[in-house]
């Protein structure tokens, strides 16, 4: 296997994180209901064409109604899942109760660094709800990457931790996004050598990258053999919060000028190799 490109002096600031995720959906009402009643987010703004949902007043998810957009094709790259991170096992237990009462759980895993629940929204977009174990409990493999496994989750232990809260806690955030890509090599060149994320875990046909020693802010896989750029319904864009003016300027300078545009303030947008828009913002 080829050695992945190194970020070198392009490493992102340790406080880099994921901001909002935006989805194009065919049925806005049913999608709002899912993220409100099952995931536990609050509706912060809404109209006939769009909605913003979040936790503790912080926007996490943007939904845009686009009923004329085609459904995502079987070969199209795009979203594998949006991962909502809750702050405790108790909050994960609350999420499990909501999913069992109001939806269907597709899977549950113990990843050593985290405990995770998996499901899909009404449009087929993957969703993960997870809680991290403390970083001091994470272990590494030989080259300094983080050890992540996929083992059965102690579902009943998680359920027993539930607190009875019906909403996601105020400090819930988007911990990471996981993408289905057309090429792992292209993903590495863009996200590691170009963008500056560190490679955190390597698995067959999958890579996980992050800043600041986190287990992953962006994941990528080719498990389903996607061959075309992202199109139709599904992920529209997502934010990477880079809270450092100099780091954002350096990042923009090293990315291709023809695929970036200015946003309000000091932010900019760039398109990844699979046609997914990334909005780089300062988070203030």
N, C-alpha and C positions, 0 to 999 in steps of 0.2 A: 504494500500500500504506500502511495506517495506521502511524503511528509507534508502536512498542511502548512500554508503560508503563515508566517509569524506577524503579529501586530507590530513588533519592534517598539519604536518610540511613539507609536500611534495609539497607545493604550488610552482608553477613555477614563475620565475622572471616576473615582470610586463611588460617588453618589449618583452616577448614571442609573436610570431606571426606566421602566415602561410607564407611559401615561395612558391616554385614552385609546380605545379601539373603536373603529367605526365600521358598521356593517350596512350593506344594501340588502333590503328585505322586501319580499313580495307582500306579506301581510303584516302591517305595522302593529295592529291591535293585538294579535295573538302573540307576537314577539315581545311587546311591552309586558303583557300579562305574565309570560314565562319568566322574564328577568326580574320582574317585581315580586311575583308570588312564589317562585321556585328558588331562584338565586338569592332573593331577599334584598335587591337593590331598591332604592327610592327613585321615583320619577321626579326629576328636577325641573324639566321643561318639556313641553310637548305641544304639537299642533297637528294638523291633518297630514303633514308630510314628513315629520321628523320628531324624534324624542331624544332627550338626554337623561340617562340614569346614572346613579352613583351611590355613594355611601358617605355619611357624615358631611353632606353638602359638596363633596368633591366629585366632579364628573369622571366617570370611568368608561362609559359606553355610549356611543352615538349611533342611533338607528335612523336610517333614511329610507322612506318608502319609495320603492321603484318597481311597481307591479309589472311594468312592461319589460323589465330586464329579464333575459333568459336565465333559467336555472343554471347553476354551475355545471359544466360538462364533466363527464367521467375522466377526461384527460387533463382537465385544467388544474394548474397549481392554485394554491390559495391557503385558506386557514385549515389547520388540523384541530387546534382548539385555542380559545381564549382562556387563560388561567387566572381565576380570581383567588387571591390569597387572603385567608382569614387569619386573625392573630392568635388563635388558640384552638386546642382540641375541642373545647366546649363549643366554640362557634362552628367547627366542622361537624360536630354532632347535631347542632341545630340545622345545618344545611342538609345533613342526611335525613333528618326527620321530614323536612319540607319535600325533599325529592321522593321519599317513600310515600308520603301522603298525597302528593299532587302530580307526580311525574313518574319517570322510569329511570332507574340507575343502570347505566350501561357497563360500568366497571369500577373497580376500586383497587388501589395498589399502595403498597408500602415501598417507597423509593429510598429508604434509609435516611436521606436528607429531608424527606417530607412524607406526609400521608395525603392521599389524593382520591377524590371521587370524580367519576367521568360520566357525562351524559351529553345529549344533543338537544339544541333548541328546536322550535317548531319548523325552522327552515333547514334543518340538518347541519347547522354549524356546531362544531364540537365545543364543549365547555368542560373545563376542569375547575373544581373547587378544592383548595388544598390548604394545609397549614405546614409551615416549616418546623423542623426540629431545631433546637439551638445550634448555632454554627460550631460550637465547641464539641458537639457530638458528631459532626460530619467527619468522614475519613477520606483519605486521598489514595490514589494509585501512584505507581512509580514515577511518573513524570509530573506530578503535582496536580493532575486533574482530580476533580472530585469523584468520589465513588457513588454511583447511583445504581440501584438495582430495581427490579420489578418483582415484588413478592406479594402474596395475598395480604390484604389489609384486615386488621382486626376490626371488622365492622361493628360487632356488638360492643367492643370496648369503646369505639368512637361514639356509638349511639348512647352508651351509658354516661358519656361525658356531657351530653346535651344540657343546656341551661334553660331551655324553654323559650328563648328569644325567637321571635318570628321575623326579624330583620337582620341583615348582615351588619356586623359591627361598624362603627364609624371609621375605624382605621383599616377596613378592607381596601385592598388595591388590586391592580392588575400586576401580578408578580412576573408573568412572562407570556409571550405568545409563541405558539408552536405552529410552524408552517409546513405545508407540503410543497416541495420544490421539484424542479425538473432536473437539477444537477447539484450534487453535493460539492463538486469542485468549484462550480460557479458561486455557490453559497459561501464557501470558505474564502474565495478571492475577494468577494464583496464585503462580507461581514467581519472578517478577521483582518486581512491584509489592507483593505480599504477603510472600512468603518472604524476598526480599532478594538472590537471586542476580543476578549481572550477566549481561546478554546478551553472549555471546561470539562467536556466529556465526549468520548468517541465510541460509537457503537456501529455495528454493520448498517450501512445505509442511513445513518443518523448522526447529527452533530448538535452539540449544545454549547452556546457561547454566552458570555456575560462580562460585565464590568465589576470591579471592586470585590472579586473573590466570591460572588454569588454563584449558586449552582447553575442557573441559566436564566438569562433574560429573553433569549431567542433560541428556539429549537427548530430543527429542520429534519425532514426525512423524505425518502423516496420510496417508501414501502408500497404505495399503491400505483407506482409507475406513471406518475403525471408527466405529460409530455408537452403541454401547451401553457402559455402564460395565464395568469389569473384573469378570469373574465366572468361576466354575469353577476349573479347575486353572490353574497358572501362578503369577505373582507374588502373594505374600500380603502382604508388607510389605518395606520397606527402611529402613535407618538413614541419617540425616544427622548426622554428628558435628560439634557446634558447641562447641568447647572453651573456652567463656567464659560464666560464669554470668550476667553482665549481658546479654550478647547473646541468650542463650536466653530470659531473662525478657522482654526487649523483643520477641522474636519471638513468644512465646506471647501477649503482650498485643495484638499487632496481627492475630493470626489469629482466625477466628471461634470464639467460646467453645463453640458447640454442636457442633463437630466435633473437639474436642480432649479428651484424657483424660490423667491423670497416669500416669507410669511410675515405677519405682523411682528413688530419688535425685531429681535435678532435671530429669528427662526428661519428655517428653509425646509423645502421638501425635496426628496430624492426618490427615484424609482429603483427598486432592487432588480436583480436579474430576471425575476418572474413577474414583473409588472406591478408589484405591490408598492404603494406609496408609503414612505416613511417621513413623518414630520418631525424634524429635530427642533426642539423648543427648549427654553430655559426653565420652564416650570414655575415661574413667578406669577 
